[in-house]
Amino acid sequence: MKKPRLAIPVTIAIVAAMLAATLTPTRAQDGGAEMKEAAPIPEASIPSYIIAAVNSPARPAADKALDAGRKPAQMLAFFGIKPGMKVVDLSAGGGYTTELLSLVVGPEGKVYSQNPNLARFAKMLAAWHARVKNLSNVVAIEKPADVPNLLPVGPDSIDAAIINMNYHDLVHAGLNMDRMNKTIFTDLKKGGVYGVIDNSAQAGSGARDAGTLHRIDENFVIKQVEAAGFKLDAASSALRNPRDDRTWPIFKHRGQQDRFMLKFVKP
């Protein structure tokens, strides 16, 4: 007797479940319980000012070429960036995220764009300075991210801070992450958002792959950020790729790596 074949929808469901099982569960604060990730935000629900910023003709073509992999509209909407906000771009690199934030917060807002003043980053810093000098609502901060007086603001004055795919680099560089996270905590308003996006490492690997594969364990990051007083508020699946086994350097298939997107809040 022939074995009955699985119906196509059942087969698809099984495959989907197998892929989903490769994702690292996001750990919430409450004793290790898992937090369900939010699905990507429907395009129709993304605010018009974010769509306008992403599609702005002022953005360089090289930035727009990265959008398919980075999904900036999802990032900005998930973290709740709005016109008039005061926001921080930590470890801004060449300024991809800085310019997006600048366009969204507009003339009534302010962006504090931070990079370290290191000779080995001279080319990147030159590109960053060339960009931010043309963004009137951006303040360039050229100092390490873990100094106590990082931002020229008082406590409880920032609406949001974002670090986009560079948390692992700061860990690998040996920065005092506890001090950096506590400084951001102090400067954020109550209810302010600390958004972290980074490249997923294998579960339980901690910071092992930060300097080689440019990946970091999601729960390692959560533990560090929560230690500064933050609460994990939400996680998004918008940058997930379950086909990524997390064993290859992210530059090998840039834009295709599995990434976690975490929203922490200051209670």
C-alpha positions in Angstrom: 0.0 0.0 0.0 1.3 3.4 -0.9 2.0 5.8 1.9 -0.3 8.9 1.7 1.5 12.0 0.6 1.5 15.0 2.9 -0.7 17.8 1.6 1.3 20.8 0.3 0.2 23.2 3.1 1.2 20.7 5.8 4.6 20.2 4.1 5.1 24.0 4.0 4.1 24.3 7.6 6.7 21.6 8.7 9.5 23.4 6.8 8.5 26.7 8.2 8.6 25.2 11.7 12.0 23.8 11.1 13.3 27.1 9.9 11.8 29.0 12.8 13.5 26.6 15.2 16.9 27.9 14.1 16.1 31.4 15.5 17.4 32.3 18.9 14.5 33.1 21.2 14.6 36.6 22.6 14.8 36.5 26.4 12.6 38.9 28.4 13.5 40.2 31.8 11.1 38.0 33.7 13.4 35.1 34.6 14.3 34.0 31.1 10.8 33.8 29.6 10.8 34.1 25.8 9.4 37.2 24.2 7.6 36.7 20.9 9.0 38.8 18.1 6.7 41.2 16.3 6.2 40.6 12.6 7.4 43.2 10.2 5.3 46.4 10.2 3.0 46.5 7.1 4.0 49.2 4.7 0.6 50.9 5.0 1.2 51.3 8.7 4.6 53.0 8.4 4.2 56.8 9.0 4.4 59.0 6.0 7.3 61.0 7.4 9.4 57.8 7.6 8.6 56.8 4.0 9.4 60.3 2.9 12.8 60.2 4.7 13.8 56.8 3.2 12.8 58.0 -0.3 14.4 61.4 0.1 16.3 62.5 -3.0 18.9 64.0 -0.6 20.1 60.6 0.4 23.2 59.3 -1.4 22.7 56.5 -4.0 25.2 54.4 -2.1 23.0 54.5 1.0 19.8 53.6 -0.9 21.6 50.6 -2.4 21.9 49.2 1.2 18.2 49.7 2.0 17.0 46.4 0.7 19.1 44.5 3.2 18.9 47.0 6.1 15.1 47.9 5.8 15.4 51.4 7.3 11.7 52.1 7.3 11.1 49.0 9.5 13.9 50.2 11.9 12.7 53.8 12.2 9.0 52.8 12.7 9.8 50.0 15.2 11.9 52.3 17.3 9.2 55.0 17.1 11.4 57.8 15.7 9.2 60.9 15.1 9.6 64.6 14.0 10.9 66.8 16.7 12.7 64.1 18.7 16.2 64.3 20.2 18.0 61.1 19.2 21.5 59.6 19.4 23.3 57.5 16.7 26.0 55.6 18.6 29.0 54.4 16.6 27.6 56.1 13.5 30.2 55.0 11.0 29.8 56.8 7.7 26.5 58.2 8.8 23.9 56.0 7.1 21.6 55.9 10.1 22.5 59.5 11.1 21.1 60.9 7.9 17.9 58.9 8.1 17.4 60.1 11.7 18.1 63.7 10.6 15.5 63.5 7.9 12.8 62.1 10.2 13.3 64.3 13.2 13.4 67.4 11.0 14.3 71.0 11.8 12.7 70.9 15.2 14.6 67.8 16.2 18.3 67.0 17.0 20.6 64.1 16.2 23.8 63.4 18.2 26.0 61.4 15.9 28.9 59.7 17.7 32.1 58.2 16.4 35.5 57.5 18.1 38.5 59.7 17.1 40.8 56.9 16.0 43.5 57.2 13.3 42.6 53.8 11.8 39.1 55.1 11.0 40.4 58.3 9.2 38.8 57.5 5.9 35.4 56.7 7.5 35.6 59.8 9.7 36.3 62.0 6.7 33.2 60.7 5.0 31.2 61.1 8.2 32.3 64.7 8.7 31.6 65.5 5.0 28.1 64.2 5.5 27.1 65.7 8.8 28.4 69.2 8.0 25.5 69.4 5.6 22.9 68.3 8.1 22.0 71.3 10.2 20.2 69.4 12.9 23.1 67.0 13.6 25.8 67.4 16.3 29.0 65.5 15.6 30.5 63.9 18.7 34.0 62.6 18.2 34.9 60.7 21.3 34.7 57.1 22.7 31.2 55.8 23.4 32.1 54.8 27.0 33.1 58.2 28.4 30.9 59.5 31.2 30.3 62.9 29.5 29.4 61.4 26.1 26.5 63.7 25.2 26.3 67.5 25.6 22.9 67.2 27.3 21.5 66.8 30.8 19.9 63.7 32.3 16.4 62.7 31.1 16.7 64.8 27.9 17.0 62.3 25.0 14.0 60.5 23.3 15.9 57.6 21.7 19.3 56.2 21.1 20.2 53.7 18.4 23.2 51.5 17.7 22.9 49.8 14.3 25.1 46.7 13.8 28.0 48.0 15.8 27.4 46.8 19.4 29.6 43.8 18.6 32.5 46.1 17.5 32.4 48.0 20.7 32.4 44.8 22.8 35.4 43.5 20.7 37.2 46.8 21.1 37.1 46.4 24.8 34.9 49.4 25.6 33.3 49.6 29.0 29.8 48.6 27.9 28.3 48.9 31.3 29.4 52.5 31.6 28.2 53.3 28.0 24.8 51.7 28.6 24.4 53.5 32.0 25.3 56.8 30.4 22.6 56.3 27.7 20.2 55.3 30.4 20.8 58.5 32.4 20.5 60.8 29.4 17.3 59.2 28.1 13.9 60.5 29.2 11.7 58.1 31.2 10.0 55.9 28.6 12.9 56.7 26.2 13.9 54.0 23.7 17.3 52.3 23.3 17.4 50.4 20.0 20.0 47.8 19.3 20.3 46.0 15.9 23.1 43.5 15.4 24.3 40.4 13.6 23.2 37.1 15.2 25.8 34.7 16.6 25.1 31.2 17.6 23.1 30.9 20.8 25.3 30.8 23.9 28.4 32.1 22.1 28.5 35.4 24.0 31.1 37.7 22.4 33.2 34.9 21.0 32.5 35.8 17.3 32.5 39.6 17.7 35.9 40.2 16.2 36.0 37.4 13.6 32.5 36.8 12.2 31.2 40.3 13.4 28.4 38.6 15.2 27.2 38.6 18.8 24.9 36.5 20.9 21.5 38.2 21.3 21.0 37.2 24.9 24.5 38.4 25.8 23.4 41.8 24.6 20.1 41.7 26.4 21.8 40.8 29.7 24.3 43.7 29.3 21.7 46.3 28.4 19.2 45.2 31.1 22.0 45.4 33.7 22.1 49.2 33.1 18.5 49.4 34.2 16.7 49.1 30.8 13.7 46.8 30.2 13.4 44.8 27.0 10.1 46.1 25.6 9.8 44.5 22.2 11.7 42.6 19.5 11.1 42.6 15.7 11.6 39.8 13.2 12.0 42.2 10.3 15.7 41.5 9.8 15.6 37.8 10.4 17.0 35.2 8.0 16.5 31.6 9.2 18.7 30.3 6.4 21.7 31.9 8.0 23.5 29.3 10.2 25.5 32.0 11.8 28.9 30.5 11.0 30.1 32.8 8.2 31.5 36.4 8.4 28.7 38.8 7.7 30.7 40.5 4.9 30.5 37.3 2.9 26.8 37.8 2.2 26.3 41.4 3.4 22.6 42.2 4.0 21.6 38.5 4.1 22.8 37.8 7.7 20.3 37.1 10.4 19.9 40.1 12.7 18.1 40.8 15.9 16.3 44.1 16.5 15.6 44.9 20.1 13.8 47.8 21.7 14.7 48.6 25.3 13.0 51.3 27.3 13.9 53.3 30.4 11.2 52.6 32.9 
